[in-house]
Amino acid sequence: MSEFVNLYDVVFGLRTTHDVVVETDDGKFEGRYGSKYRVKSVDIAMVVCAIEDENCKSYCFDEFGRFGIAKDETKENTIVSLASYHHVLLFDNPNDIPEYEEYLSDADKTPDWLAFGWLSDEFPDFEACYEKWKVKNGMQGKPTPSMELPPPQSHLWTLTGKLLKTVIGEEAYKSAALGDYSKAVSALQNHKGNEFRYNESEKKALRRNLKKIVISAPISEM
């Protein structure tokens, strides 16, 4: 019997043992979900390539609990969620990452991570999907350089902070430095005649990036 492996378990390298039937103290029998065990995790870039690959079937539960092949809209939303997590890995304080990863495991807060996935007998070859993407985009055989961010003391953060303050204004920048990003997000959305509109996932990613800038380029250096 084919099993459903959700997105969270693929990214974090987890699998679930088979359900077991046990006899309770009152003599009744009931099914219990198996325990988790570790396997090799899959890199986010490879997961995205598999989702984008038309030859790889992905599945999901909809808001009514119906199980079926994932539609393009669902795939796009899942990719946005993966992009948000990737931003956390790149820009957030490493000490904050475990808390965010625990947040991703909450079905009430991030249902797409648990409702989207693949069937075990149709499991993608994630590495092959990535290689296929490289060929399609002219990157076959080329090494992937590391994406290094400037250290906190770098003058680039101060320059970035100054540019951000010019765009959103001093009041919004000061509010962001105090942990309130609503004015900064609003200013960016309304910049240059309402050209920008963010969905909730994009707003979360934006707030995390704003946090990284204001922490690395404090007002005292402005």
C-alpha positions as CSV (number, residue, x, y, z in Angstrom):
1,M,0.0,0.0,0.0
2,S,1.4,3.4,-1.0
3,E,1.9,5.9,1.8
4,F,1.7,9.7,1.8
5,V,4.9,11.5,2.7
6,N,4.3,15.1,3.5
7,L,6.4,18.1,2.6
8,Y,7.6,18.7,6.2
9,D,8.9,15.1,6.5
10,V,10.8,15.4,3.2
11,V,12.5,18.7,4.0
12,F,13.4,17.6,7.6
13,G,14.2,14.0,6.9
14,L,11.5,12.2,8.8
15,R,9.3,9.2,8.1
16,T,6.5,7.5,10.1
17,T,6.4,3.8,10.9
18,H,3.3,1.9,10.0
19,D,0.1,2.2,12.0
20,V,-0.2,-0.5,14.7
21,V,-3.2,-2.0,16.3
22,V,-3.1,-2.5,20.1
23,E,-5.3,-3.9,22.7
24,T,-6.3,-1.4,25.4
25,D,-6.9,-2.1,29.1
26,D,-10.6,-2.6,28.6
27,G,-10.1,-5.3,26.0
28,K,-10.8,-3.1,22.9
29,F,-8.6,-2.8,19.9
30,E,-7.6,0.6,18.5
31,G,-5.2,1.9,15.8
32,R,-2.3,4.1,16.8
33,Y,-0.1,6.2,14.6
34,G,3.5,5.0,14.4
35,S,6.5,6.9,15.6
36,K,8.9,9.1,13.6
37,Y,12.4,8.1,12.6
38,R,15.2,9.9,10.8
39,V,16.1,9.6,7.1
40,K,18.2,11.8,4.8
41,S,16.6,15.2,4.3
42,V,16.1,16.8,0.9
43,D,17.6,20.2,0.0
44,I,14.9,22.9,-0.6
45,A,16.2,23.6,-4.1
46,M,15.7,20.0,-5.1
47,V,12.2,19.9,-3.6
48,V,11.2,23.0,-5.6
49,C,12.5,21.4,-8.8
50,A,10.4,18.3,-8.1
51,I,7.3,20.4,-7.5
52,E,7.9,22.3,-10.8
53,D,8.6,19.2,-12.8
54,E,5.5,18.2,-14.8
55,N,6.5,14.6,-14.8
56,C,6.4,14.3,-11.0
57,K,3.0,13.9,-9.4
58,S,2.4,15.7,-6.1
59,Y,-0.6,15.3,-4.0
60,C,-2.5,17.2,-1.3
61,F,-5.4,17.3,1.1
62,D,-7.8,20.2,0.4
63,E,-9.6,22.3,3.0
64,F,-12.3,19.6,3.1
65,G,-9.9,16.7,3.7
66,R,-10.3,15.5,0.1
67,F,-7.1,13.8,-1.2
68,G,-6.0,14.3,-4.8
69,I,-3.4,15.5,-7.3
70,A,-2.1,18.9,-6.4
71,K,-3.3,21.7,-8.7
72,D,-0.9,24.5,-10.0
73,E,-2.2,27.0,-7.5
74,T,-1.5,24.7,-4.6
75,K,2.0,24.0,-6.0
76,E,2.7,27.8,-6.3
77,N,1.5,28.4,-2.7
78,T,3.8,25.6,-1.5
79,I,6.8,27.0,-3.3
80,V,6.1,30.4,-1.7
81,S,6.1,28.7,1.7
82,L,9.4,27.0,0.9
83,A,10.8,30.4,-0.2
84,S,9.8,31.9,3.2
85,Y,11.6,29.1,5.0
86,H,14.7,29.5,2.8
87,H,14.8,33.3,3.7
88,V,14.7,32.3,7.4
89,L,17.7,30.1,6.9
90,L,19.6,32.8,5.0
91,F,18.7,36.0,7.0
92,D,17.4,35.1,10.4
93,N,19.5,34.7,13.6
94,P,20.5,31.0,13.8
95,N,19.1,30.9,17.4
96,D,15.6,31.7,16.0
97,I,15.5,29.0,13.4
98,P,14.5,26.1,15.7
99,E,11.4,28.1,16.8
100,Y,10.4,28.7,13.2
101,E,10.9,25.0,12.3
102,E,8.6,24.1,15.2
103,Y,6.1,26.6,13.8
104,L,6.2,24.8,10.5
105,S,5.2,21.5,12.1
106,D,1.9,23.0,13.5
107,A,-0.9,21.9,11.2
108,D,-3.1,24.8,12.3
109,K,-0.5,27.5,11.4
110,T,1.1,25.9,8.3
111,P,-1.3,23.3,7.0
112,D,0.4,23.3,3.5
113,W,3.6,21.7,5.0
114,L,1.6,18.7,6.2
115,A,-1.1,18.5,3.6
116,F,1.2,18.6,0.5
117,G,3.5,15.8,-0.4
118,W,4.0,12.6,-2.5
119,L,3.0,9.0,-2.6
120,S,5.8,6.6,-1.6
121,D,5.5,4.4,-4.7
122,E,5.7,7.6,-6.9
123,F,8.4,9.3,-4.9
124,P,10.4,11.7,-7.0
125,D,14.1,11.4,-7.7
126,F,14.9,14.9,-6.2
127,E,18.5,14.9,-7.4
128,A,17.5,14.0,-10.9
129,C,14.8,16.8,-10.9
130,Y,17.5,19.3,-9.9
131,E,19.9,18.1,-12.6
132,K,17.1,18.3,-15.1
133,W,16.5,21.9,-14.0
134,K,20.2,22.7,-14.4
135,V,20.2,21.3,-18.0
136,K,17.1,23.4,-18.8
137,N,18.6,26.5,-17.4
138,G,22.1,26.1,-18.9
139,M,23.8,25.2,-15.6
140,Q,24.7,21.6,-16.2
141,G,28.2,20.9,-14.9
142,K,28.6,24.3,-13.4
143,P,29.4,24.4,-9.6
144,T,26.9,26.3,-7.4
145,P,28.6,29.1,-5.6
146,S,27.9,29.7,-1.9
147,M,25.5,32.6,-1.1
148,E,27.4,34.5,1.5
149,L,25.9,37.5,3.3
150,P,28.0,40.4,4.5
151,P,29.0,40.1,8.2
152,P,27.0,42.3,10.6
153,Q,29.9,44.8,10.9
154,S,30.1,45.3,7.2
155,H,29.5,48.8,5.9
156,L,27.1,47.3,3.3
157,W,24.4,46.8,6.1
158,T,24.7,50.5,7.0
159,L,24.3,51.5,3.4
160,T,21.3,49.1,3.0
161,G,19.8,50.6,6.2
162,K,20.2,54.1,4.8
163,L,18.6,53.2,1.5
164,L,15.7,51.5,3.3
165,K,15.1,54.6,5.6
166,T,15.1,56.8,2.5
167,V,12.3,54.7,0.9
168,I,10.1,54.0,4.0
169,G,10.9,57.1,6.0
170,E,12.6,57.7,9.4
171,E,9.4,57.0,11.5
172,A,8.8,53.6,9.9
173,Y,12.4,52.7,10.2
174,K,12.5,53.6,13.9
175,S,9.3,51.5,14.4
176,A,10.9,48.6,12.6
177,A,14.0,48.9,14.9
178,L,11.6,48.5,17.8
179,G,10.0,45.4,16.3
180,D,6.9,47.0,14.7
181,Y,7.2,46.3,11.0
182,S,3.6,47.4,10.0
183,K,4.6,50.9,9.0
184,A,7.5,49.7,6.9
185,V,5.4,47.1,5.1
186,S,2.7,49.7,4.4
187,A,5.3,52.2,3.1
188,L,6.8,49.6,0.8
189,Q,3.4,48.6,-0.5
190,N,2.4,52.2,-1.2
191,H,5.8,53.1,-2.7
192,K,5.6,54.6,-6.2
193,G,1.9,54.6,-6.6
194,N,0.7,51.3,-5.2
195,E,2.9,49.1,-7.4
196,F,3.5,46.5,-4.7
197,R,1.0,44.2,-3.0
198,Y,2.1,41.4,-0.8
199,N,0.2,38.3,0.3
200,E,0.5,37.1,3.9
201,S,3.4,34.7,3.2
202,E,5.3,37.4,1.4
203,K,4.6,39.8,4.3
204,K,6.1,37.3,6.8
205,A,9.2,37.0,4.6
206,L,9.5,40.8,4.3
207,R,9.2,41.3,8.0
208,R,12.1,38.8,8.6
209,N,14.3,40.6,6.0
210,L,13.4,44.0,7.6
211,K,14.4,42.6,11.0
212,K,17.8,41.5,9.6
213,I,18.5,44.9,8.1
214,V,17.5,47.0,11.2
215,I,19.5,44.7,13.5
216,S,22.6,44.8,11.3
217,A,22.3,48.5,10.6
218,P,21.1,50.1,13.9
219,I,19.9,53.7,14.1
220,S,23.1,54.6,16.1
221,E,25.1,54.0,12.9
222,M,22.7,56.0,10.7
